[in-house]
Amino acid sequence: MKTRHKRLILVAAGLATLALAAWLILSAFQKNLVFFFTPSQVLKGEAPHGRAFRMGGLVEAGSLKRLPDGVTVNFIVTDTAQRIPVVYRGILPDLFKEGKGVVSQGKLGQDGVFSADEVLAKHDENYMPPDAAYALKKAKQANQKVADTLVTGGTQTKDVK
Amino acid sequence: MIPEIGNFAIMLALCLALVQSILPIAGSFRGNQRWMALARPAAYGQFIFITFAFVCLVYAFVSNDFSVAYVASNSNSTLPVYYRVSGTWGGHEGSLLLWTQMLVLWTLAVALFSRQLPQETVARVLGVMGLISVGFLCFMLFTSDPFDRLLPAAADGNDLNPLLQDFGMIVHPPLLYMGYVGFSVAFAFAIAALMGGQLDAAWARRSRPWTLVAWMFLTLGIFLGSFWAYYELGWGGWWFWDAVENASFMPWLVGTALIHSLAVTEKRGSFKNWTVLLAIMAFSLSLLGTFLVRSGVLTSVHAFATDPRRGLFILVFLTIVIGGSLLLFAWRAPKVGLGGRFSLFSRESLLLANNVLLVVAAGTVFLGTLYPLFLDALDLGKISVGPPYFEAVFVPLMIPALLLMAIGPFVRWKESKWQDVWRNLRWVGAATLLLALAAVVTLTASPMLVFGLAVAAWILLATGWQLLQRLRHAPAGTSLLLRISSLPRSYWGMLIAHAGIGVFVVGVTLVKGMETANDVRMQIGDTTSAGGYVFRFTDLKDIQGPNYTATQAVFEVTRDGKTIAIMKPEKRLFTVQNMPMTEAAIDRGFTRDLYLALGEPVNKTTWIVRVQHKPFVCWIWAGCLIIAFGGLMAALDRRYRVSRRKRQEEGSAIPSDPLPNTATARG
């Protein structure tokens, strides 16, 4: 085999590896990218059905309920504008609290209940998951528009913190 | 007063770093002996001043000086003293100081152990390290001074994040940083070689032991981080593909490619440009990792908006380091020769495959880690990339690398016949297939699990076989002990590290394939079972720690009626930050770990408990330690030291690796 042929083969093998890697990455990316939605966006129907996504906001005060089996919990996630019921089976993170920020990952059921397979809470007392903070900010902006015309709105969670 | 002295020491260190970087490099080009000779004393001085500043900060922590803002936000008077010491590197500012401390430590080591190097090389290597130090010291002084005062002083500190109050976190950051910063030596050697235009085998041989030691520390650092996450986070996971972990994993992958590529450059003179590029990449990724984790960018990319100076400085610094070194590379690389040729089937080409796979793998991790940040920074939407992505991409890329890893040592440099390799390895292959068949029959396991075990068996058997062959081919008549001790340590290092990968793969495969986890509601007196073990909830106590209160549950673990262990998981509440923490109880074993974690209370006598059975999880840790040990062995190879001693005896008249323009430049 001539040197040039060898080099060609090497280059071809390298390119093939890169192409394979690119293909793997792109297909895995497409399948596994998890998008983030706020409860308001979910109610507007922007979130996908039958595909996992993340939803963040506050755990509504007084909404946390444990089912008789002891392991399944229900709670409501709100961005202060809209509310979405969530069901989760498993142990909640240490810093999960009513009235505090939360991000959950899972799928939206036909009945409008979000069934989460992962729940993330904030890391310490001052820090809110960035996504949850983002949801609140979004809702606040939306509320502001409403408030400009209606004067009320957006204050029901003030006493929570 | 002491914080001000510490601050002053940092400023003095900055002055020395400027001297250490500018004069020796300039001197090396102008042939000015005196300027070059400044590198070593400047490095010693810098080490003394930074160490002094570091001690000042530790003292501020230990003496509870809450008038220092950094101490006030990362410590508390009730914190035990050893956590106060480790609190020194618990936040952004202190981490930077620790980083710099490691840098001056490595610089000191280079200055001390480089007597045999030509003066130009020493001047340039120390000069480049001085430049890095200038960058970090400026960053610290202008944007994140650990000694900033808080006036009026806080009455008490905000406490160290409870997650960091653990032995693992005392040791993990220093080891990790030793690894990160260690790559700066490889980087400095590469840049120095580019400056001098001498990319040769001697350069590769000099930077090899340093790179190996750095890589060993990084391996240990990542291992400790994973080990810590396993027992401290309370979930029993050992790798989450979290951005923080990925930040340390990327330099490791590239560093692994680098140590293999350096071997080719040293032995055969090939891959020179590629090796330099890898050294630049490994260090750049180390810098990126440090900044990613410590700058707050992961918490929120908009964190920079609150202090834009930090973000700007980091971006400028990264641009200078990466851009500058790549420019130098682009300028110098075309002059570098190609080195030894090799045929399609040779050790070189297999190592090339190893390099391509590792770098592509690092690239995929890079994409998955930074793409979401990138989108978020540009306000293009919020996405996350979870473990499924990394597993889907990383595992298929690593499988060929693992399979080739076993073959590599059997293949000759330059040119090899595949028939020889086949003859050598066919029985190993047959044994692997037999073992896989046995696993299919006995374990009734999933195909993936059997495949993983087969890969591990292939690596371990081939590595063992390689050793046997090598021992058999030693000169006849020598004793086994003599044969064993006559093998070079770098060879042992390779075999050990490869075997470590095999052990690691066993652990990963079995944990992934056979672990069980159940969330159970348990009342005192209840029992549950997992993996053939019965767990009985016997008692519940309240206990008081130094800075926390806790509820402790007591479980009796039995197997076939025999008591195996008493396990006591806790739920702690750290009082200063009002932060709850799960303290899991783990019963470790050679073939399995039992893992108990308290979830949340249902009522006074009932808790939700997570019960996990994790087969062979300690093989993961053992694998990591074996890999790191392999790196150490390779770094201790005699040829890195003997040649030095020899040269000292012979005097400088006959350098054993003559450099073309050493003599002329000295004039």
Interface residues (C-beta under 8 A of the other chain):
Chain A: M1 T3 K6 I9 L10 A13 G14 T17 L18 A21 L24 I25 S27 A28 F29 K31 N32 L33 V34 F35 F36 R54 R66 D69 G70 V71 R89 G90 I91 L92 D94 L95 Q105 H123 D124 E125 Y127 P130 D131 A133 Y134
Chain B: N161 L163 G234 T299 S300 H302 R341 S343 L344 S349 L352 A353 V356 L357 V360 G363 T364 L367 G368 G381 K382 I383 S384 V385 G386 P388 Y389 A392 V393 P396 L397 D519 V520 R521 Q577 N578 M579 P580 M581 T582 A597 G599 E600 V602 T606 I608 R610
